[in-house]
């Protein structure tokens, strides 16, 4: 099953919304012969700290 870039972006938006984060990027990549979505989120910092970067890999 192939994952389209648009689908990865939609998945990334959904994950960001669930976690109260901002979507930084969503890419379709191949890992170990399997096509997956690599989603990068920016989690808001607390007490004036910088946002924290979190990377999530979602399989199709």
Buried (B, 14 or more C-beta within 10 A) or exposed (E): EEBEEEBBBEBBEEBBEEEEBEBBEBEBEEEEEEBBBBBBBBBEEEEEEEEEEBEBEBEB
